[in-house]
Amino acid sequence: MTYDRFLTGAEKLHITVLRVLTGLLTFTMWLLAAGGVFTCYRWIRYGAKLSGIVLLVLFVLVYLGFQGLLVWLSLLCRRLRIARRVVVWSFMWIPVVNFGLAFYVRGLARQEIDHTLYKISLDDVRAEAQVCATRYPLLMVHGVGFRDFHYFNYWGRIPRELARNGAKVYYGHQEAWGTVESNAQILKEKIREIRRETGCEKVNIIAHSKGGLDSRYLVSVLGMEQEVASLTTINTPHRGSMLVDLLKRLPDRVYREVCQWIDAYFGKLGDQHPDAYRASYQLSAAYAKEFNQNCPDAPGVYYQSYGSIMRSGFSSKLLCIPYWVLKWLDGPNDGLVTDKSAVWTNFQGILTSPRLRGISHGDMIDLTREDYRGFDVLEFYVKLTEKLKNMGF
């Protein structure tokens, strides 16, 4: 089956180039293997005669072509991240080793082709079904340290995938370092705005990290239970994070100075009332205990929660150090939140993958915009939203 009619011009060109490069790379690999043996045989038996020299020149040209194809394929293969590209380019000049690298890069390129075509066929099947067309619009609530920027979406490719399958997606636009109380107030105004725009009675909230605490406070304390149909928390520290408790052991003067620097920076990015000192404390285990007592689940709202874990510190370059520290302090985690802390009402389980990488805090929001084997973040959110739709939300 061909999927060309479902491809955009850019997608069609990308897939075509990957196919051509993988085919040419395979051909040159076989040509090098056979040509190398034949050239060596001719050179050993007949010496540096004209025919042997011609064969050697041809062999060198094919070898250079092979290296060039490997470079181009490594550049165009999106599954090959920058660090891996550096490794490939550093060792691709070593004979025999470069063959192993070529097999590796070619395999990633083929995975990318297969995954892209699979997604295209899946989107075509779902086009009529509109599986994410929930009764109430989705409100995506980000975590701490980020804002809902237009050109750098906190949720990566996820909102576009949900919208493609029928969802109406809105953003919380709360502050990066706002307190739970101030951010909840912003979310309250946002929900009222969404309701006026759409005419819907309620919204479905999907919240990541601290956004889950902002949303729980919104529902339980600000009395928004009549305007929220469901609240899904993902990697939310419902029982705090021991990393924050560790940071609080710093001298208070030093900690306040660091927080003041953060406030000044994010104030320039749009935060009206940044308060990194209080906002960070609200991620501690001590605050979480008090918070859970004061913010019980509201009747009439469907709650569910998810968590994920990394398999090792090498699962994420950004979160390797906090992962190791938190693993030593508290146990398995996603780089910032432990599996135990992510548990809340209607817990749906810990997400992981059969691969060595696992699933980090950032992977759950498509932070690196990367597809990898063992976990499809776009498919996870499509299934989550489809479930909400089927439940009548």
C-alpha positions in Angstrom: 0.0 0.0 0.0 1.3 3.5 -0.8 0.6 6.5 1.4 1.9 9.1 -0.9 -1.5 10.8 -1.2 -1.5 11.5 2.5 2.0 13.1 2.6 2.6 16.8 2.5 5.3 18.0 0.0 7.9 18.3 2.7 7.1 14.9 4.2 7.1 13.2 0.8 10.5 14.8 0.0 12.0 13.7 3.3 10.8 10.1 3.1 11.9 9.9 -0.6 15.4 11.2 0.3 15.7 8.8 3.3 14.7 5.9 1.1 17.2 6.8 -1.7 20.0 7.3 0.8 19.4 4.1 2.7 19.3 2.2 -0.6 22.5 3.8 -1.9 24.2 3.3 1.4 23.3 -0.4 1.3 24.5 -0.7 -2.3 27.9 1.0 -1.5 28.4 -1.2 1.5 28.1 -4.4 -0.5 30.2 -2.8 -3.3 32.9 -2.0 -0.8 32.9 -5.4 0.7 33.1 -7.2 -2.7 35.3 -4.6 -4.3 37.7 -4.5 -1.4 38.3 -8.3 -1.6 38.7 -8.3 -5.4 41.1 -5.3 -5.3 43.3 -6.9 -2.7 43.4 -10.1 -4.7 44.3 -8.3 -7.9 47.0 -6.2 -6.1 48.6 -9.1 -4.3 48.7 -11.3 -7.5 49.6 -8.8 -10.2 51.2 -6.0 -8.2 51.0 -2.3 -9.1 50.0 -2.7 -12.7 47.6 -0.3 -14.5 44.6 -2.4 -13.9 45.4 -2.7 -10.2 45.9 1.0 -9.8 42.5 1.7 -11.6 40.8 -0.7 -9.3 42.4 1.0 -6.3 41.3 4.4 -7.5 37.7 3.1 -8.0 37.7 1.6 -4.6 38.8 4.9 -3.0 36.1 6.8 -4.9 33.4 4.3 -3.7 34.8 4.5 -0.2 34.5 8.3 -0.2 31.0 8.0 -1.6 30.1 5.7 1.2 31.4 8.2 3.7 29.5 11.0 2.1 26.3 9.0 2.1 26.7 8.2 5.8 27.2 11.9 6.6 24.1 12.9 4.7 21.9 10.1 6.1 23.1 11.0 9.6 22.2 14.6 9.0 18.7 13.9 7.7 17.7 11.1 10.1 15.7 12.9 12.8 16.0 9.9 15.2 19.8 10.4 15.3 20.2 13.1 18.0 23.1 15.6 18.0 25.2 13.7 20.5 24.9 10.5 18.5 25.8 12.4 15.3 29.0 13.6 16.8 29.9 10.0 17.7 29.1 8.8 14.2 31.2 11.6 12.6 34.1 11.1 15.0 34.5 7.4 14.3 33.2 7.0 10.8 36.7 7.3 9.4 37.8 4.1 11.1 37.6 1.0 8.7 35.3 -1.8 9.9 33.9 0.5 12.6 32.3 2.7 10.0 30.4 -0.4 8.7 28.9 -0.9 12.1 27.9 2.8 12.3 26.4 2.6 8.8 24.2 -0.3 9.9 23.1 1.6 12.9 22.3 4.8 11.1 20.5 2.9 8.3 18.4 1.1 10.9 17.3 4.3 12.5 16.4 5.8 9.1 14.3 2.7 8.3 12.6 3.0 11.6 11.8 6.6 10.9 10.4 5.7 7.5 8.2 2.9 8.9 7.0 5.0 11.8 6.1 8.0 9.6 4.1 5.8 7.2 2.4 4.0 10.1 1.3 7.4 11.6 0.0 8.5 8.2 -2.0 5.4 7.8 -3.3 5.7 11.4 -4.3 9.3 10.8 -6.1 8.4 7.7 -8.1 5.7 9.5 -9.0 8.2 12.3 -9.8 11.1 10.1 -13.5 10.3 10.0 -13.7 9.0 13.6 -12.4 12.2 15.3 -11.3 10.1 18.3 -10.2 13.2 20.3 -13.4 15.2 19.8 -14.3 15.4 23.5 -17.6 16.8 24.7 -15.6 19.5 26.6 -12.5 21.3 25.4 -9.0 20.4 26.7 -7.1 22.8 28.9 -3.4 22.0 28.9 -1.7 23.2 32.1 2.1 23.4 32.1 4.6 22.8 35.0 7.0 25.0 36.8 9.8 26.9 35.1 8.1 27.2 31.7 5.5 29.4 30.0 3.1 28.8 27.1 5.2 30.4 24.4 3.8 30.6 20.8 7.1 29.5 19.1 8.3 27.0 21.7 5.3 24.9 22.8 5.7 23.3 26.2 3.8 20.3 24.9 5.8 19.8 21.8 3.9 18.1 19.0 1.1 16.9 21.3 -1.5 19.7 20.8 -1.3 19.5 17.1 -1.8 15.8 17.1 -4.8 16.1 19.4 -6.3 18.9 17.3 -5.8 16.8 14.1 -7.9 14.1 15.7 -10.8 16.5 16.6 -9.8 18.0 20.0 -10.2 21.7 20.9 -7.0 22.6 22.8 -6.4 25.6 25.0 -3.5 26.5 27.2 -3.4 27.6 30.9 -1.0 30.5 30.4 -0.2 30.5 34.1 3.1 31.9 35.2 6.4 29.9 35.2 7.2 30.7 38.8 3.9 31.7 40.1 2.6 30.2 43.4 -0.1 27.6 43.4 -2.6 30.2 44.6 -1.8 32.8 42.0 -1.6 30.3 39.1 -4.9 28.8 40.1 -6.5 32.2 39.9 -5.1 32.7 36.4 -6.5 29.2 35.4 -9.9 30.2 36.8 -10.0 33.3 34.5 -8.8 31.2 31.6 -11.6 28.6 32.1 -14.2 31.4 32.2 -12.8 32.8 29.0 -12.9 29.3 27.3 -16.5 28.9 28.4 -17.5 32.2 27.0 -15.8 31.4 23.7 -17.1 27.9 23.2 -20.4 27.9 25.1 -19.3 24.7 26.9 -20.3 24.2 30.5 -17.0 22.6 31.6 -13.4 21.8 30.5 -11.1 18.8 30.8 -7.8 19.6 32.4 -4.6 17.8 31.4 -1.9 19.0 33.8 1.8 18.1 33.9 4.1 18.4 37.0 3.3 21.4 39.3 0.4 22.2 36.9 -1.4 19.4 38.6 -1.1 21.1 42.0 -2.3 24.4 40.5 -5.3 22.6 39.0 -6.2 20.7 42.2 -6.2 24.0 44.1 -8.3 25.6 41.4 -11.0 22.9 41.7 -11.0 22.3 45.5 -10.3 25.8 47.0 -11.5 28.2 44.3 -14.8 26.3 43.9 -14.5 25.4 40.2 -15.8 21.9 40.5 -18.9 22.8 38.5 -16.8 24.0 35.6 -14.2 21.2 35.5 -15.3 17.8 34.1 -12.1 15.9 34.6 -8.5 16.5 35.9 -5.7 14.3 34.6 -2.4 14.8 36.3 0.9 13.6 34.7 4.1 13.3 36.7 2.7 15.6 39.4 4.5 15.6 42.8 1.4 15.0 44.9 3.7 14.1 47.8 6.4 16.5 47.0 9.9 16.0 45.8 12.9 15.3 48.1 15.0 17.3 45.7 13.4 20.5 46.9 13.8 19.4 50.6 17.5 18.9 49.8 17.8 22.4 48.2 16.1 23.9 51.2 19.1 22.9 53.3 21.1 25.6 51.6 21.7 28.8 53.6 18.5 30.8 53.3 20.3 33.9 52.2 21.9 32.0 49.3 18.6 30.3 48.3 16.8 33.6 48.3 19.4 35.2 46.1 19.1 32.4 43.6 15.3 32.8 43.6 15.6 36.5 43.1 17.7 36.0 40.0 15.1 33.5 38.7 12.3 36.0 39.4 14.1 38.8 37.5 14.7 36.5 34.5 11.2 35.2 34.2 9.8 38.6 34.9 11.3 39.7 31.6 9.7 36.7 29.9 6.2 37.7 31.1 5.7 36.6 34.7 3.7 39.4 36.5 4.3 38.1 40.0 7.2 35.5 40.0 7.9 34.0 43.4 10.5 31.3 42.9 11.1 31.1 46.7 7.5 30.2 47.6 6.8 28.3 44.4 9.7 26.0 44.8 8.8 25.4 48.5 5.4 24.3 47.3 7.1 21.3 45.7 8.5 20.0 49.0 7.3 17.0 50.9 6.3 19.1 53.9 4.1 21.4 51.8 2.6 18.5 49.9 1.3 16.9 53.2 -0.4 20.1 54.2 -1.7 20.7 50.7 -3.3 17.2 50.4 -5.2 17.8 53.7 -6.5 21.2 52.5 -7.3 20.2 48.9 -9.4 17.0 48.9 -10.9 15.7 45.7 -14.0 17.6 44.7 -17.2 15.5 44.2 -18.4 15.4 40.6 -15.0 15.8 39.0 -13.3 12.8 37.5 -9.6 12.5 38.7 -6.9 10.3 37.2 -3.1 10.3 37.4 -0.1 8.9 35.6 3.6 8.7 36.4 6.7 7.5 34.6 10.3 6.5 35.5 13.7 6.6 33.9 15.7 3.3 33.9 19.0 5.0 34.5 20.7 8.4 34.7 21.7 8.0 31.1 18.0 8.1 30.0 18.1 11.9 29.9 21.1 14.3 29.5 19.1 17.1 31.1 17.9 15.1 34.1 20.7 12.7 34.8 22.1 14.4 37.9 18.7 15.0 39.6 17.7 11.4 38.7 20.7 10.0 40.6 20.3 12.3 43.5 16.6 11.5 43.8 17.2 7.8 43.3 19.6 7.9 46.3 17.2 10.1 48.4 13.9 8.4 47.7 13.7 5.8 44.9 12.7 5.3 41.3 11.8 8.5 39.5 11.4 10.3 36.3 14.3 12.7 37.0 12.3 15.1 39.2 9.3 13.1 40.7 9.3 9.7 42.2 6.8 7.0 41.2 5.2 7.1 44.7 4.7 10.9 44.5 2.9 10.8 41.2 0.2 8.6 42.6 -3.2 10.2 43.1 -6.9 9.3 42.6 -7.6 6.6 39.9 -3.9 6.0 39.4 -3.4 4.6 35.9 0.0 3.2 36.5 3.7 4.0 35.9 4.7 4.4 32.3 8.0 2.9 31.2 9.4 1.2 28.2 11.2 -2.1 27.4 14.2 0.0 26.2 17.1 1.0 28.5 16.1 4.6 28.3 12.8 4.6 30.2 10.5 7.6 30.2 11.7 10.9 31.8 9.8 13.9 33.1 10.5 15.7 29.9 9.6 12.8 27.6 6.0 13.0 28.9 5.6 16.4 27.3 7.6 15.7 24.1 10.4 18.0 25.3 12.9 16.7 22.7 10.4 16.3 19.9 11.9 12.8 19.5 10.3 9.5 18.5 11.9 6.4 19.9 11.1 2.7 20.2 9.1 1.6 23.2 7.1 4.7 23.8 5.0 6.9 21.5 4.1 10.1 23.4 1.7 11.3 20.8 -0.2 8.0 20.8 -0.3 8.2 24.6 -2.2 11.5 24.6 -4.5 10.5 21.8 -5.5 7.4 23.7 -5.9 9.4 26.9 -8.2 11.9 25.2 -10.1 9.2 23.4 -10.7 7.6 26.8 -12.1 10.9 28.1 -14.4 11.2 25.1 -15.7 7.6 25.5 -16.4 8.4 29.2 -18.7 11.3 28.1 -16.3 14.1 29.0 
